[in-house]
Amino acid sequence: MTDITSSLPPVERAGRFLAGEARWSWLEIGFWVVAFGLAFFFRSNHLLFAEIAILALFAVSLDIILGYAGIVSLGHAAFFGLGAYTVGIMARNGWGDPLTGLAAAGMTAGILGFFTSFLVLRGSDLTRLMITLGVASLLHETANKLDWLTGGADGLQGMVVGPVLGHFSFDLYGTTAYVYALSVLFVVVLGLRVVVHSPFGHALRAIRDNPLRARAIGIPVNRRLIAAYTLAAVVAGFAGALLAQTSGFASLDVLEFHRSADVMLVLVIGGSGRLYGGILGAILFRFAQDAISTITPQYWQFWIGMGLVILVLAGRDRLETVGRRIVGRALPWLANKEAAR
Amino acid sequence: MTLALETRGLMKSFGGLIATNDVSLQLPKGARHALIGPNGAGKTTLINLLTGVLTPTSGEILLDGRDIGSLGVEQRVGLGLTRTFQINQLFPDLTAIETVALAVSERQGRGGDWWRRVGTKGKVLDEVIEVLDRFDLTDRMTEQTRYLPYGKQRLLEIAVALATKPRVLLLDEPAAGVPEGEREEILAAVADLPKDVTVVLIEHDMDLVFRFAESISVLVAGAVLTEGTVEEIKADPRVKAVYLGEGDV
């Protein structure tokens, strides 16, 4: 693109380039407008929407470590589950306020994230997979054993979740649940948009691309990874807390292996390292799951698996090019706006 | 004259193999020094010892008179000892601006800032452009590194190292693999490095060494075979023997 900007002094051009990278796109704005707008429509689907927002938040959290920092994890449910149990136990013991519960869940998950981050600093991807898997299993078994606290295999009975901001009670349709979950997702994404364009965010991408060189230009790699892992744990803790609060229940299911595996699938489907990939993936994954399971209730996993194999074999880039072309035909105005950026 | 970089009796052995054998170097500030030697002479091990990737079995490493032997890689960079790599070690997804800004932000102590955009505080961008300009990289600074031609990547390799403002810069075969047409640009960039930076060139290519270096150490089997000016080394029959045996030069 040769345009007027090429006549600017380089410092100015560099500044504009970096500002442009961080600018809101029309697609982004449109997405949030539609997402919040949905609160007024399709009331019977709001519980599903809330679930999608929670899964999206969980996937966004995995994206911080996998997509940005390059840490693979098969045990991200550890933080999700800890968040869920934190608000669950608080709510059962008389502290049902959602927002303070959410904060507490983020904190406990963050503390666990901080201490376990030291285990994933070193080693290959395989080592990291095994360690994260192990940590999640440990937590699962601990929750199972401590049945006086967690209810064990029966789950946590008797959670009383109060109204959000002391005003909005959770309703049967899930409208409050949806708006609440979506708002948390929105605030987290707002925050992460800042983080990924900061020196810290760039350092994470550098570490993912080439940890050897990152260190050789003075980046304290371990310190950055610890911070990223802790941050991701906090966000996963939020997601788990939202699930427990909106469903009024927490059981061992929140710590199961399939949670960690599903969220990885979601991120792979939506694309990692782009913040919105987790959200897109969650939407596709849950709708596909919903649509396929109405057609063939027993074998929906077969088709999800099939879709995943095609996605990986065909390559995301190729599918995206096709997708762009379709969008370009259908909505030329939007496509032009995007291209102009 | 103070020494920018000094090693005293540096040793490294892997089991029975002595990879670095009693290497003592003394490089004054602003020196243009070359480290040469046939394959397997221990050049890579020596770089790894200097930069902190490996811990020496015995001996000392001093940067501006300060013992840095126990410091980690990034701490040494912070004190002013930076290296480049023989095979490009860059960040394929980052642009040249972002790559150099990383080094500048880190040096200014803003590398951990997560609450503001890159380059919105301090003179980060001015410094980034100054470095990119020096290596003639501003034209394509908004492209991801993976799309830059090899020669440009080679320049970026040096640029990002220089952006850490090193006192001592270790250049590991800067022109390695560069096609003939782009070679001159790299050599000129190396020759134009700031005068106050001490440069250690680890090189196979004798043309480059003789053109650039003021002094040379010849490494053979982990030990310094001889040291001297370019003329002395050129005339040294032992050096010739080492290299003739290799079929180089």
Interface residues (C-beta under 8 A of the other chain):
Chain A: P10 V11 R13 A14 G15 F17 L18 A19 A22 V194 V195 H197 S198 P199 F200 G201 H202 A203 R205 A206 D209 N210 L212 R213 A214 R215 A216 I217 G218 I219 P220 V221 R223 R224 A227 G273
Chain B: T51 V73 E74 V77 G78 T82 R83 F85 Q89 L90 F91 P92 D93 L94 T95 I97 E98 T99 A101 L102 A103 S105 E106 R107 R110 G111 G112 D113 W114 W115 R116 R117 V118 G119 L125 D126 V128 I129 L132 D133 T138 M141 T142 V160 A161 A163 T164
